[in-house]
Amino acid sequence: MKGKRILSGIQPSGKVHLGNYFGAMKHHIALQDNNRALYFIADYHALTTVQDASVLHNNILDVAKDYLAIGLDPAKTIFFKQSDIPQIFELTWILTTLTPMGLLERCHSYKDKIARGLTPNHGLFAYPVLMAADILAYDAEIVPVGKDQKQHIEVTRDIATKFNLTYRETLVIPNEYTIDNYALVPGIDGQKMSKSYGNTIELFEDEKVLRKKVMRIKTDSTPVEEPKDPSTCSVFALYSLFASEDEKNMMKQRYLEGGMSYKEAKDALFEKIQAEFEPFREKRSALENDISYIKDVLRDGAVRAREIAQNTLDRVRNAVGVSF
């Protein structure tokens, strides 16, 4: 049997952007060839922030289109919607009965979202338990995350360990797996690229819209002829995600030498973004008119995912004593 069982998800809380691509999606595509991968659209997680039915529906389809366009292969990967797996929600309740309040109170994501002005609700507070169920239901061994998301795995490991100690060895405890070359992608305002900040660059932007966004990337006021610091420049940080080592070193040298305008650097970035996604545009356009195919892929993935989740839930129900 090939590789490890890998699991990851993405929230359909808005249009997919470069932060999603470099932080998760590109790695997911690379990992699907030699592992047993399950990737899901976390639509129930998105309900904590997206409460317009038509917006959420369209976001789900857009995430699926983007994944399939950039190379997700349903023959190699189980691709599905979280909401199509009812076993997850029964498992969530069982795990909730073992999850200490203090563990949830220490979660960074809840604190960050409240600090950004989101109204506190039970979903925002308790979502780490649903996330743990997402992982544990499929006996996931690897959950690819960036360094800023390690706490999600730590919480899952804590909950699973407590379950196994309280009852018996039932749940597979995922190993920590940090993406070594994970990048915190800056948005056009210099903050972390995030839908909630409204500072994103989408994967398949219209050319004119893309150019406008790239030209709006925040820079300092250093004159053209003066040296510039690439380590503090969002344009250089974004360019580095697309460029080869040689290209990155050449651009860095031009920054340090002076004589290059930020507009020239932004023009180079624009060309890199266009070149990265151009090979995928034809397939992305075709998927716009083939919604039935997308739904078939997600339904087939859900059937396969439910079978795995049900096996786990059967073990859990037996362990806690509710099966007869």
C-alpha positions as CSV (number, residue, x, y, z in Angstrom):
1,M,0.0,0.0,0.0
2,K,1.5,3.3,-1.0
3,G,2.7,6.0,1.4
4,K,1.0,7.6,4.4
5,R,-2.6,8.6,4.8
6,I,-2.7,12.4,4.4
7,L,-5.6,14.6,5.2
8,S,-6.1,18.4,4.8
9,G,-9.0,20.8,4.2
10,I,-9.6,24.3,3.0
11,Q,-12.5,26.6,4.0
12,P,-14.7,28.0,1.3
13,S,-14.8,31.3,3.0
14,G,-14.0,33.3,-0.1
15,K,-12.1,33.1,-3.4
16,V,-9.0,31.0,-3.4
17,H,-5.9,33.2,-3.3
18,L,-2.1,33.0,-3.5
19,G,-1.9,32.4,0.3
20,N,-4.1,29.3,-0.1
21,Y,-2.1,28.2,-3.1
22,F,1.4,28.4,-1.6
23,G,0.3,27.7,2.0
24,A,-1.6,24.5,1.1
25,M,-2.9,23.7,-2.3
26,K,0.5,23.4,-4.2
27,H,1.8,21.1,-1.5
28,H,-1.4,19.0,-1.6
29,I,-1.0,18.4,-5.3
30,A,2.6,17.4,-4.9
31,L,1.7,14.9,-2.1
32,Q,-1.1,13.1,-3.9
33,D,1.2,10.9,-6.1
34,N,2.9,8.8,-3.5
35,N,0.5,8.8,-0.6
36,R,-3.2,8.0,0.3
37,A,-4.5,11.6,0.3
38,L,-7.9,12.9,1.4
39,Y,-8.6,16.5,0.8
40,F,-11.9,18.1,1.8
41,I,-13.8,21.4,1.4
42,A,-14.5,22.5,5.0
43,D,-17.9,24.0,4.4
44,Y,-19.3,23.5,7.9
45,H,-16.2,25.3,9.3
46,A,-17.0,28.1,7.0
47,L,-20.4,28.6,8.6
48,T,-18.7,30.4,11.4
49,T,-18.0,33.3,9.1
50,V,-20.1,32.9,5.9
51,Q,-23.8,33.0,6.6
52,D,-25.1,33.8,3.1
53,A,-26.3,30.5,1.5
54,S,-25.7,31.5,-2.1
55,V,-22.3,32.9,-1.3
56,L,-21.2,29.7,0.5
57,H,-22.7,27.5,-2.3
58,N,-20.7,29.4,-5.0
59,N,-17.5,29.4,-2.8
60,I,-17.7,25.6,-2.5
61,L,-17.9,25.2,-6.3
62,D,-15.1,27.7,-6.8
63,V,-12.7,25.9,-4.4
64,A,-13.5,22.6,-6.2
65,K,-12.9,24.2,-9.7
66,D,-9.6,25.7,-8.6
67,Y,-8.3,22.4,-7.1
68,L,-9.2,20.4,-10.1
69,A,-7.8,23.0,-12.5
70,I,-4.4,23.1,-10.8
71,G,-4.0,19.3,-10.9
72,L,-5.9,17.5,-8.2
73,D,-6.6,14.0,-9.6
74,P,-9.8,12.3,-8.3
75,A,-8.3,8.9,-9.3
76,K,-5.4,9.4,-6.8
77,T,-7.1,11.5,-4.2
78,I,-10.4,11.3,-2.2
79,F,-11.9,14.8,-2.7
80,F,-15.1,15.6,-0.9
81,K,-17.2,18.1,1.1
82,Q,-17.1,18.0,4.9
83,S,-20.8,18.3,5.1
84,D,-21.4,15.1,3.2
85,I,-19.8,13.0,6.0
86,P,-22.4,12.8,8.9
87,Q,-20.1,10.5,10.9
88,I,-17.9,13.6,11.6
89,F,-20.5,15.3,13.6
90,E,-21.3,12.3,15.8
91,L,-17.6,11.9,16.4
92,T,-17.3,15.6,17.3
93,W,-19.9,15.3,20.1
94,I,-18.1,12.3,21.6
95,L,-14.8,14.1,21.5
96,T,-16.4,17.2,23.0
97,T,-17.3,15.3,26.1
98,L,-13.5,14.8,26.7
99,T,-12.2,18.2,25.7
100,P,-11.1,20.5,28.5
101,M,-12.4,24.1,28.3
102,G,-8.9,25.3,29.0
103,L,-7.6,23.6,25.9
104,L,-10.1,25.5,23.7
105,E,-9.5,28.8,25.6
106,R,-5.8,28.7,24.7
107,C,-6.3,28.3,21.0
108,H,-4.7,31.1,19.0
109,S,-7.2,31.1,16.1
110,Y,-10.2,32.0,18.4
111,K,-8.3,34.8,20.0
112,D,-7.2,36.2,16.6
113,K,-10.6,36.1,15.1
114,I,-12.2,37.9,18.1
115,A,-9.4,40.5,18.0
116,R,-10.3,41.1,14.4
117,G,-13.9,42.0,15.4
118,L,-15.8,38.8,14.7
119,T,-18.7,38.2,17.1
120,P,-17.9,35.3,19.5
121,N,-20.1,32.3,19.0
122,H,-19.9,28.6,20.0
123,G,-18.8,27.6,16.6
124,L,-15.7,29.8,16.7
125,F,-14.9,28.6,20.2
126,A,-15.4,24.9,19.7
127,Y,-14.3,24.5,16.1
128,P,-11.0,22.8,17.1
129,V,-13.0,19.8,18.2
130,L,-14.7,19.6,14.8
131,M,-11.2,19.9,13.3
132,A,-10.0,17.1,15.5
133,A,-12.9,14.9,14.3
134,D,-12.0,15.8,10.7
135,I,-8.5,14.4,11.2
136,L,-9.2,11.4,13.5
137,A,-12.2,10.1,11.5
138,Y,-9.9,9.0,8.7
139,D,-7.0,7.6,10.7
140,A,-4.9,10.4,9.2
141,E,-1.2,9.9,9.8
142,I,0.0,13.2,8.2
143,V,-1.8,16.6,8.3
144,P,0.3,19.1,6.3
145,V,0.3,22.5,8.0
146,G,2.4,25.6,8.1
147,K,4.3,26.5,11.3
148,D,1.5,29.0,12.3
149,Q,-1.0,26.1,12.3
150,K,0.9,23.6,14.4
151,Q,-1.4,24.2,17.3
152,H,-4.3,22.6,15.4
153,I,-2.4,19.3,15.3
154,E,-1.3,19.6,18.9
155,V,-5.0,20.0,20.0
156,T,-6.0,17.0,18.0
157,R,-3.2,14.9,19.5
158,D,-4.2,16.0,23.0
159,I,-7.9,15.0,22.5
160,A,-7.0,11.7,20.8
161,T,-4.6,10.8,23.6
162,K,-7.2,11.6,26.3
163,F,-9.7,9.4,24.5
164,N,-7.3,6.5,24.2
165,L,-6.4,6.8,27.9
166,T,-10.0,7.1,29.0
167,Y,-11.3,4.2,27.0
168,R,-8.8,2.1,25.0
169,E,-6.4,2.5,22.1
170,T,-8.9,3.4,19.4
171,L,-7.8,6.5,17.6
172,V,-4.8,7.0,15.4
173,I,-2.8,9.9,16.7
174,P,-1.4,12.0,13.8
175,N,2.2,12.8,13.6
176,E,3.2,16.4,13.5
177,Y,4.1,17.3,9.9
178,T,5.2,20.8,9.2
179,I,5.7,22.0,5.6
180,D,9.4,22.9,5.6
181,N,9.1,25.5,2.8
182,Y,5.8,26.9,3.9
183,A,5.5,30.6,3.2
184,L,3.5,33.2,5.0
185,V,2.3,35.0,1.9
186,P,1.9,38.8,2.2
187,G,-1.1,40.5,0.9
188,I,-1.2,43.8,-1.1
189,D,-1.2,45.8,2.2
190,G,1.8,44.0,3.6
191,Q,-0.2,42.0,6.2
192,K,-0.6,38.2,5.9
193,M,-2.8,37.5,2.8
194,S,-6.2,36.7,4.1
195,K,-9.8,37.0,2.9
196,S,-10.7,38.7,6.2
197,Y,-8.3,41.5,5.5
198,G,-9.5,42.0,1.9
199,N,-5.9,42.0,0.7
200,T,-5.8,38.9,-1.6
201,I,-4.7,38.1,-5.1
202,E,-6.8,35.3,-6.5
203,L,-5.5,32.4,-8.6
204,F,-7.4,33.2,-11.7
205,E,-7.8,37.0,-11.7
206,D,-8.8,38.8,-14.8
207,E,-5.6,40.2,-16.4
208,K,-6.6,43.8,-15.8
209,V,-7.7,43.2,-12.3
210,L,-4.5,41.3,-11.5
211,R,-2.3,44.1,-12.8
212,K,-4.2,46.7,-10.8
213,K,-3.8,44.6,-7.6
214,V,-0.1,44.0,-8.2
215,M,0.5,47.8,-8.8
216,R,-1.3,48.5,-5.5
217,I,1.1,46.4,-3.4
218,K,2.3,48.5,-0.6
219,T,5.9,49.7,-0.8
220,D,8.0,52.3,0.9
221,S,9.1,55.7,-0.6
222,T,12.7,54.9,-1.4
223,P,13.8,56.8,-4.5
224,V,14.5,54.8,-7.7
225,E,18.2,55.4,-7.6
226,E,18.6,54.3,-3.9
227,P,19.3,50.7,-2.7
228,K,16.2,49.0,-1.4
229,D,15.8,46.3,1.3
230,P,14.4,43.1,-0.2
231,S,13.8,41.5,3.2
232,T,11.1,44.1,4.0
233,C,9.4,44.3,0.6
234,S,6.2,42.5,-0.1
235,V,6.8,42.7,-3.8
236,F,10.1,40.8,-3.4
237,A,8.5,38.3,-1.0
238,L,5.8,37.5,-3.6
239,Y,8.2,37.4,-6.5
240,S,10.4,34.9,-4.5
241,L,7.5,32.4,-4.3
242,F,7.4,32.1,-8.1
243,A,11.1,32.7,-9.1
244,S,13.9,30.2,-9.4
245,E,16.9,30.6,-7.1
246,D,18.9,32.3,-9.8
247,E,16.0,34.7,-10.6
248,K,15.5,35.5,-6.9
249,N,19.3,36.2,-6.4
250,M,19.3,38.5,-9.5
251,M,16.3,40.4,-8.3
252,K,17.8,40.7,-4.8
253,Q,21.0,42.1,-6.3
254,R,19.1,44.7,-8.2
255,Y,17.3,45.8,-5.0
256,L,20.6,46.2,-3.2
257,E,22.4,48.0,-6.0
258,G,19.7,50.6,-6.5
259,G,18.5,52.0,-9.8
260,M,15.4,49.8,-10.0
261,S,11.9,51.2,-9.5
262,Y,9.2,49.3,-7.5
263,K,7.1,49.5,-10.6
264,E,9.7,47.4,-12.5
265,A,9.7,44.9,-9.7
266,K,5.9,44.8,-9.8
267,D,5.9,44.3,-13.5
268,A,8.2,41.3,-13.0
269,L,5.9,39.9,-10.4
270,F,2.8,40.3,-12.6
271,E,4.5,38.3,-15.4
272,K,5.4,35.5,-12.9
273,I,1.8,35.2,-11.7
274,Q,0.5,35.1,-15.2
275,A,3.0,32.4,-16.2
276,E,2.3,30.3,-13.1
277,F,-1.4,30.0,-13.8
278,E,-1.7,30.2,-17.5
279,P,-1.3,26.4,-18.0
280,F,-4.4,25.9,-15.8
281,R,-6.7,28.6,-17.2
282,E,-8.1,26.5,-20.1
283,K,-9.1,23.7,-17.7
284,R,-10.5,26.2,-15.2
285,S,-12.7,27.7,-17.9
286,A,-13.9,24.3,-19.0
287,L,-14.9,23.5,-15.4
288,E,-17.1,26.6,-15.3
289,N,-19.5,24.9,-17.7
290,D,-19.2,21.4,-16.2
291,I,-20.8,21.7,-12.8
292,S,-22.2,18.1,-13.1
293,Y,-18.7,16.7,-13.3
294,I,-17.6,18.6,-10.2
295,K,-20.6,17.4,-8.3
296,D,-19.9,13.8,-9.4
297,V,-16.3,14.1,-8.2
298,L,-17.4,15.4,-4.8
299,R,-20.1,12.7,-4.4
300,D,-17.8,9.9,-5.3
301,G,-15.2,11.2,-2.9
302,A,-17.9,11.4,-0.2
303,V,-18.8,7.8,-0.7
304,R,-15.2,6.7,-0.2
305,A,-14.6,9.0,2.7
306,R,-17.8,7.9,4.5
307,E,-16.7,4.3,4.4
308,I,-13.4,5.2,6.2
309,A,-15.2,7.5,8.7
310,Q,-17.8,4.8,9.5
311,N,-15.1,2.3,10.3
312,T,-13.6,4.7,12.8
313,L,-16.9,5.7,14.3
314,D,-17.8,2.0,14.8
315,R,-14.6,1.6,16.8
316,V,-15.3,4.7,18.8
317,R,-18.9,3.7,19.6
318,N,-17.7,0.3,20.7
319,A,-15.1,1.9,22.9
320,V,-17.4,4.3,24.7
321,G,-20.1,1.6,25.2
322,V,-23.0,2.8,23.1
323,S,-23.0,-0.1,20.5
324,F,-25.2,-3.1,21.0
